[in-house]
Amino acid sequence: MRSPIDFSSWHAIITTLLGLVTVSFVAVAVRLLVMQRVQQRRERANRQINERLKTLIAAYKTPGGSFTGNLLVDPGHLRELRLRDADAADTALSMAGDDASPPAGSDRNRRIRDAVEAALSDVILLGTADQVRLAARAAADMVAGRWIETAELVESLRDFIRAVLDLEPVPTDVVIPKQGPLRAASGSARGAGAADKRAGAGAGGGGSGGAGMAAGGMMGMGAGRSLRDDPGAPPELPLDAP
């Protein structure tokens, strides 16, 4: 059997070295190509995992951001809420008389429902099979007009997120209260706070400008008085003096 490495002549040595260099170059090129493909696939998988985790964490906070108060989601739309508030106002006026004021309506329930609907949509898109099943059932209940509870879905999301992040599971001896939807802040309150800040800034600017003008006037008056009261000051010359 003839050996592929031949050192019998210079021509054979050069041919053998060129063959070894060619084989090594091809092997290194194939290895780099395979490593690049593997790295690209890994980076794409990492991006997908990061986006999925980011979306599911936001979806977890929306239906599970509160522990107290009303933990159910009202499926009513704005028209239904207005009709409900109008009926409540009519009932209160009829029971209390003409002097009673109607209850103030609020669209907080509608804004909570919209946020929970968006979170359910994200869970149906990127959640596990059990999470998709829970989110689809909650969405079906909302479409049917039934109040929904999100505690079971929130618990499933919490366990999944902790497992993906390699965190320890929640200890069994820790009792976590049921979690409900995040209570959205009122838009009118935010607008009122911004308006108060703008008004305070305007008042502060006007006050500083008025204080500056008053200080300038007082300095001018003080200078004129000091010239008139100083006995050593030269007398005022008449206008027709040479």
URTA-V122385 format. One line per field, one symbol per residue. ss: DSSP state (A for helix, B for strand, O for the rest). phi: phi as a letter, one per 30 degrees, with the letter a starting at -180 (. if undefined). burial: 1 if it has 24 or more other ideal C-beta (glycine too) atoms within 12 Angstrom, else 0. A space follows every 50 residues. Layout:
ss=???
phi=???
burial=???
//
This chain:
ss=OOOOOOOOOAAAAAAAAAAAAAAAAAAAAAAAAAAAAAAAAAAAAAAAAA AAAAAAAAAAAAAOOBOOOOOBBOOOOAAAAAAAAAAAAAAAAAAAOOOO OOOOOOOAAAAAAAAAAAAAAAAAAAOOAAAAAAAAAAAAAAAOOOOBBO AAAAAAAAAAAAAAOOOOOOOOOOOOOOOBOOOOOOAAAAAAAAAAAAAA AAAAAAAAAAAAAAAAAAAAAAAAAAAAAOOOOOOOOOOOOO
phi=.dddcbcdaddddddddddddddddddddddddddddddddddddddddd dddddddddddddbcbcbidcccddddddddddddddddddddddcjddd cddddbcddddddddddddddddddbddddddddddddddddddicdcbc dddddddddddddddhcdddeddcccddcbdddddddddddddddddddd dddddddddddddddddddddddddddddddddddddddcdd
burial=00000000000000000000000000000000000000000000000000 01101111111111110000111111000000001000000000000000 00000011111111111111111101100011011001101100000111 11111111011000000000000000001111110000000000000000 000000000000000000000000000000000000000000
//
